[in-house]
Amino acid sequence: MVGLFFHRSTGRLSDGRLVIDFLCQSVNTSFLSPYLDSLGSTFTNGANFAVVGSSTLPKYVPFALNIQVMQFLHFKARSLELITAGSGHLINDQGFRNALYMIDIGQNDLADSFAKNLSYVQVIKRIPYIHVEIKNAIKTIYDQGGRKFWVHNTGPLGCLPQKLSLVQKSSKDLDPYGCLSSYNAAARVYNEGLHHLCQELRTELKDATIVYIDIYAIKYDLFANSNKYGFASPLLACCGYGGPPYNYNIKVPCGQTGLSGLQ
């Protein structure tokens, strides 16, 4: 997608800035380069390992959380090796120790579970396994010297136009703002468990700082009080195709105006 802010292809399902971009701006640092975008990138300020559509489960598939952690381990080892060889464009050991590690994952796990026609109860039963993967990721980074962690919870995925347009639903499935109640209920259960996990890790990893960020309430408020924030049609995809009610057509996803066949 060509970004309206960046004025070039971003490789994201967004044409503007993400939370990580606003964070970088707020502390007057450069935007993070993607880990896999090695040409023309500088990693002195860190690296972005996030991949669209990634999840925690199943493990060992591109690009599950544990694979991203493995990429980080390789990135760190290679960076320190090149620093020792005289490179000045990478992160040194002290930089890795002082770094802020941001983790924002889990929404796709929930959405994919519902997409496989699992019941609400079945989806809820999968949540502890997702949390185990996040805990393992944090502890692995901690063992590598990381001490500062910023953990996002997941937003109200039941309000996403994509989910609303693809799910067979009745009026009983929708809350007063038109969002899928079961999806959002699962998100809240997930977030509650993630909050408890962060509290446990603060006790277990005593010299670590683990900040839990509640973005669910902020994002849901955008739908519940859309007029207050200047949104006339909060459930319509702004970059979509097909018109009301959700402006989302799976055959013409955001950023495309047509389709071409590839074999």
C-alpha positions in Angstrom: 0.0 0.0 0.0 1.2 3.5 -0.8 1.3 5.4 2.5 -0.4 8.8 2.6 2.0 9.8 5.3 5.2 8.2 4.0 4.4 8.8 0.3 5.7 5.5 -0.7 4.9 1.8 -0.5 4.9 0.8 3.2 4.3 -3.0 2.9 1.6 -2.6 5.5 -2.2 -2.9 5.7 -2.2 0.7 6.7 -1.6 3.9 4.8 -0.5 5.9 7.8 1.5 5.7 10.9 1.3 2.9 13.5 1.7 3.1 17.3 5.4 2.3 16.9 5.8 5.2 14.5 4.2 7.7 16.9 6.3 6.4 19.7 9.5 7.0 17.7 8.3 10.5 16.9 7.5 11.3 20.5 11.1 10.5 21.6 12.6 12.2 18.5 14.1 9.1 17.0 14.0 7.8 13.5 11.4 5.2 12.4 12.3 1.6 12.8 13.4 -0.3 9.7 11.9 -3.8 9.1 14.2 -6.6 10.1 13.9 -8.2 6.6 14.4 -4.9 4.8 18.2 -4.9 4.8 18.9 -2.8 1.7 19.2 0.9 2.6 18.2 0.4 6.2 19.9 1.5 9.4 19.4 -0.4 12.6 21.1 2.0 15.0 17.7 2.8 16.5 16.4 -0.7 16.6 14.5 -3.1 14.3 10.9 -4.0 13.6 10.2 -7.7 13.6 6.4 -7.4 13.2 4.8 -9.2 10.2 1.2 -8.6 9.1 -1.0 -11.6 9.9 1.5 -13.1 12.4 0.3 -15.1 15.4 1.7 -17.2 18.2 0.2 -20.5 17.1 0.9 -22.7 15.3 4.6 -22.5 16.1 7.4 -22.7 13.6 5.4 -21.2 10.7 6.3 -17.9 9.0 6.1 -15.7 11.0 4.9 -17.0 14.3 6.1 -15.2 17.5 8.7 -17.8 18.3 10.1 -17.4 14.7 10.3 -13.6 15.3 12.2 -14.3 18.5 14.6 -16.6 16.7 15.1 -13.8 14.1 15.9 -11.4 17.0 18.5 -13.8 18.4 20.2 -14.0 15.0 20.0 -10.2 14.6 21.6 -9.6 18.0 24.3 -12.1 17.5 25.1 -10.8 14.0 25.0 -7.2 15.2 27.5 -7.8 18.0 29.7 -9.7 15.6 29.8 -6.8 13.2 30.2 -4.2 15.9 33.3 -6.1 17.1 34.6 -6.0 13.4 34.3 -2.2 13.4 30.8 -1.5 12.1 29.2 1.6 13.5 25.7 1.2 12.1 24.3 -1.4 14.4 23.3 -1.8 18.1 26.0 -2.7 20.6 25.5 -4.9 23.7 24.6 -1.9 25.9 22.0 -0.9 23.4 20.3 -4.2 23.5 20.3 -4.1 27.3 18.8 -0.6 27.3 16.3 -1.3 24.5 12.5 -1.1 24.9 11.0 -4.4 23.6 7.4 -4.0 22.4 5.1 -7.0 22.0 1.7 -6.7 20.3 0.3 -10.0 19.2 -2.7 -12.3 19.8 -5.5 -10.7 17.8 -4.8 -12.9 14.8 -4.8 -16.0 17.0 -8.3 -15.2 18.1 -9.6 -14.1 14.7 -8.1 -17.3 13.0 -9.8 -19.5 15.7 -13.2 -18.0 14.9 -12.5 -18.2 11.2 -12.0 -22.0 11.6 -15.6 -22.1 13.0 -14.5 -22.8 16.5 -17.1 -22.0 19.1 -16.7 -19.2 21.6 -15.9 -21.8 24.3 -13.3 -23.5 22.1 -11.6 -20.1 21.3 -11.4 -19.3 25.0 -9.7 -22.6 25.7 -6.9 -21.7 23.3 -6.1 -18.4 25.0 -3.8 -19.9 27.8 -1.6 -21.5 25.1 -1.2 -18.1 23.4 -0.2 -16.6 26.7 2.5 -19.3 27.2 4.1 -18.3 23.9 4.2 -14.6 24.9 5.7 -15.5 28.3 8.3 -17.7 26.6 9.2 -14.8 24.2 9.6 -12.3 27.1 11.7 -14.7 29.1 13.9 -15.5 26.2 14.6 -11.8 25.6 15.1 -11.3 29.3 17.7 -14.1 29.3 19.5 -12.1 26.5 19.7 -9.1 28.7 16.4 -7.3 27.9 14.9 -5.5 30.9 12.2 -3.1 29.5 9.0 -4.6 28.0 5.9 -2.8 26.6 3.1 -5.3 26.2 0.0 -4.3 24.2 -3.3 -6.0 24.8 -5.6 -6.6 21.8 -8.2 -4.3 20.4 -12.0 -4.9 19.8 -11.5 -7.2 16.7 -15.3 -7.6 16.6 -15.5 -4.0 15.3 -13.2 -4.6 12.3 -14.9 -4.2 8.9 -13.1 -7.3 7.6 -14.5 -9.5 10.4 -18.0 -8.0 10.1 -18.2 -8.5 6.4 -17.0 -12.1 6.4 -18.9 -13.5 9.3 -22.4 -14.9 9.1 -24.3 -13.2 11.8 -27.7 -12.3 13.2 -28.8 -9.3 15.2 -28.1 -11.3 18.4 -24.4 -11.3 17.5 -24.1 -7.6 17.4 -23.7 -5.1 20.3 -25.4 -1.7 20.3 -22.6 -0.2 18.2 -22.7 -2.9 15.5 -19.7 -4.9 16.6 -19.5 -8.7 17.0 -20.1 -9.4 20.7 -18.5 -12.9 20.8 -15.3 -11.6 19.2 -15.0 -8.7 21.6 -15.9 -10.9 24.6 -13.0 -13.2 23.6 -10.7 -10.2 23.2 -11.6 -9.1 26.8 -10.9 -12.6 28.2 -7.6 -12.6 26.4 -6.7 -9.2 27.7 -7.5 -10.1 31.3 -5.2 -13.1 31.1 -2.5 -11.1 29.5 -2.7 -8.5 32.3 -2.3 -11.3 34.9 0.6 -12.7 32.9 2.4 -9.3 33.1 1.8 -9.1 36.8 3.3 -12.6 37.3 6.3 -11.8 35.2 7.0 -8.6 37.3 7.3 -10.9 40.3 9.3 -13.5 38.5 11.7 -11.2 36.7 12.3 -8.8 39.5 14.7 -6.4 37.8 12.6 -6.1 34.7 10.1 -3.3 33.9 7.0 -4.8 32.2 4.3 -2.2 31.2 0.9 -3.5 30.2 -0.9 -1.1 27.7 -4.7 -1.3 27.5 -5.6 -0.3 23.9 -8.9 -2.1 23.9 -10.7 0.6 25.9 -9.2 3.3 23.8 -10.1 1.7 20.4 -13.6 0.6 21.5 -14.3 4.2 22.6 -13.7 5.3 19.0 -16.6 3.1 17.9 -18.9 3.8 20.9 -18.4 7.5 20.6 -17.6 7.9 17.0 -19.4 11.2 16.5 -17.3 12.7 19.3 -14.1 12.0 17.4 -15.5 13.0 14.0 -16.2 9.6 12.5 -19.5 9.5 10.6 -19.2 5.8 9.6 -16.8 4.0 12.0 -17.6 0.5 10.7 -16.6 1.3 7.1 -13.1 0.4 6.0 -11.5 3.8 4.9 -9.3 2.1 2.3 -11.8 -0.5 1.1 -14.1 -1.3 -1.8 -17.7 -2.2 -2.2 -19.6 0.5 -0.3 -21.9 0.1 2.8 -22.3 -1.4 5.2 -18.5 -2.2 5.7 -16.8 -1.1 2.4 -14.9 -4.3 2.4 -14.6 -6.8 -0.4 -12.2 -9.8 0.1 -11.6 -9.9 -3.6 -10.3 -6.4 -3.7 -8.5 -5.8 -0.4 -7.2 -2.5 0.8 -4.7 -0.9 -1.5 -5.9 -2.6 -4.7 -8.2 -1.4 -7.4 -8.3 -4.7 -9.3 -7.0 -8.2 -9.5 -4.5 -10.1 -11.7 -4.0 -13.8 -11.9 -0.7 -15.2 -10.7 0.4 -18.8 -11.0 
